[in-house]
Amino acid sequence: GNKTTYTTNFTYTQFAFNTNSLSTNTTTTDYKIILDSGDYRLDSISLTGTEQMLVRGNARLWVDSSIKVATQITIANTGTLQVWVAGTVDIKGNGVVNSTSDATHLALYGLPTCTSISLVGNASLTGTIYAPQADFKSSGSGSGNYDVVGAVIVNTVFMNGRFQFHYDENLGRNGPSGS
């Protein structure tokens, strides 16, 4: 078959603005990474402090090594995100905020070298994870009713604390097909 190589160069974009008036003071978030529609490749993702990531379009992202999120990734109402990751995934903070509340808008694919995925603290996720070689660890509890909404296919699962998982039945109707 044909082999697709993603060679798109990616540049970090940062922006922030303040609007002040007599009755309004609005501040936006400073995003370290903004993804619009397209194919992207990064060596790794590391979001710490106040750094965040925003997905505004239909993005496909290849991560050569690990993902470490101590803050937040936001998928806007207009966005979808498909991620292929070769290394470990460690999500803390507010986790992945999927503004659509639709698990079909986030898909995380662990490559054979992805052997560990953790979702700890207040982290939550609405989406799917397909990483058959990975050990999935979840502990603590998110700020919503559920910590994971969607589906997870992994090697092993370890849950600790008040962790709640909800299978999104919409995936059976509109999610990826096995055929």
C-alpha positions in Angstrom: 0.0 0.0 0.0 0.8 3.6 0.0 2.8 5.1 2.9 1.9 8.6 4.0 4.6 10.7 5.5 3.7 13.8 7.4 6.3 16.4 6.9 4.4 19.5 7.9 6.6 21.8 10.0 4.9 23.1 13.1 5.4 26.4 14.7 4.3 27.2 18.3 1.8 30.1 18.3 1.2 32.2 21.4 -1.4 34.9 21.8 -3.2 36.7 24.6 -5.2 39.9 24.8 -7.0 41.9 27.4 -10.1 44.0 26.8 -10.8 46.7 29.4 -13.8 49.0 29.5 -15.8 50.5 32.3 -17.9 47.4 32.8 -15.9 44.5 31.1 -12.6 42.9 31.7 -12.0 39.9 29.5 -8.8 37.8 29.4 -8.1 35.0 27.0 -5.8 32.0 27.5 -2.2 31.9 26.3 -2.0 28.8 24.2 1.4 27.2 23.6 0.1 25.0 20.8 -2.8 25.8 18.4 -3.9 23.2 15.9 -6.2 24.0 13.0 -7.3 21.5 10.3 -4.3 19.6 8.9 -1.5 17.1 9.6 1.1 17.9 12.3 4.2 16.1 13.7 5.9 17.0 17.0 8.8 15.5 18.8 6.8 15.6 22.0 4.2 17.6 23.9 5.0 19.1 27.3 2.4 21.5 28.8 3.3 22.8 32.3 2.5 25.9 34.4 -0.1 27.9 32.5 0.7 26.4 29.0 -2.3 25.0 27.2 -3.1 23.5 23.8 -6.2 24.4 21.6 -7.6 22.3 18.8 -9.7 24.5 16.5 -10.0 22.3 13.4 -9.8 18.7 12.3 -6.2 17.9 13.3 -4.2 14.8 12.9 -1.1 14.8 15.1 1.9 12.4 15.2 4.0 12.6 18.4 7.4 10.9 18.1 7.9 10.5 21.8 5.9 11.4 24.9 2.9 13.5 25.9 3.0 15.2 29.3 0.1 17.4 30.2 0.0 19.1 33.6 -2.5 21.7 32.5 -5.1 21.3 29.8 -5.8 20.4 26.1 -9.0 21.9 24.8 -10.9 20.7 21.8 -13.1 23.5 20.6 -16.7 22.9 19.4 -15.3 23.1 15.8 -12.4 20.6 16.5 -11.5 17.0 16.3 -8.2 15.5 17.2 -6.6 12.2 16.2 -3.2 11.6 17.9 -0.7 8.8 17.2 1.9 8.6 20.0 5.1 6.5 20.2 6.0 7.1 23.8 4.2 7.4 27.2 1.1 9.6 27.9 0.8 11.3 31.2 -2.2 13.6 31.7 -2.8 15.6 34.8 -4.3 19.0 35.6 -7.7 19.5 33.9 -6.8 16.8 31.3 -8.5 17.0 27.9 -11.5 19.2 27.7 -13.6 18.1 24.8 -16.0 21.0 24.3 -18.2 18.9 22.0 -18.9 16.3 24.7 -18.7 13.8 21.8 -16.2 11.0 22.2 -15.8 10.7 18.4 -14.0 14.0 18.4 -10.9 12.6 20.2 -9.0 9.5 19.3 -5.6 8.6 20.8 -3.7 5.7 19.1 -0.8 4.2 21.0 1.9 2.8 18.7 3.5 -0.5 19.7 6.2 1.5 21.7 3.5 3.3 23.7 3.4 1.1 26.9 2.1 3.5 29.5 -0.9 5.9 29.7 -1.9 7.6 32.9 -4.8 9.9 33.8 -4.4 11.1 37.3 -5.5 13.9 39.7 -8.3 16.0 38.3 -7.6 14.9 34.7 -10.6 13.8 32.6 -11.1 12.7 29.0 -13.9 12.4 26.6 -12.7 10.3 23.6 -11.3 6.9 22.7 -7.9 5.3 23.4 -6.6 2.4 21.3 -3.2 1.4 22.7 -3.1 -2.4 23.0 0.4 -2.5 24.4 -0.1 0.2 27.0 -0.8 -0.2 30.7 -3.6 2.3 31.6 -3.4 3.9 35.1 -6.1 6.1 36.5 -6.3 7.6 40.0 -8.0 10.5 41.7 -11.0 12.0 40.2 -11.9 14.6 37.7 -14.1 17.6 38.3 -17.0 16.3 36.3 -19.4 13.4 36.8 -17.1 11.1 34.9 -13.4 10.9 34.5 -13.5 9.0 31.2 -16.4 9.1 28.7 -15.7 7.0 25.7 -13.9 3.7 25.2 -10.5 2.4 26.1 -8.6 -0.6 24.6 -5.3 -1.2 26.4 -3.2 -4.1 27.8 -4.0 -3.6 31.5 -6.2 -1.2 33.6 -5.5 0.0 37.1 -8.1 2.3 38.7 -7.7 3.9 42.1 -9.7 6.4 44.1 -13.1 7.7 43.0 -12.5 7.1 39.3 -15.6 6.8 37.1 -15.8 5.4 33.6 -18.7 5.8 31.2 -18.9 4.0 27.8 -20.3 6.4 25.2 -23.0 4.4 23.4 -22.8 6.9 20.5 -19.5 5.2 19.6 -21.4 2.1 18.6 -23.4 4.1 16.1 -21.0 6.7 14.9 -17.5 5.6 16.1 -14.7 3.8 14.2 -15.7 0.7 12.4 -14.0 -2.7 12.8 -14.8 -3.6 9.1 
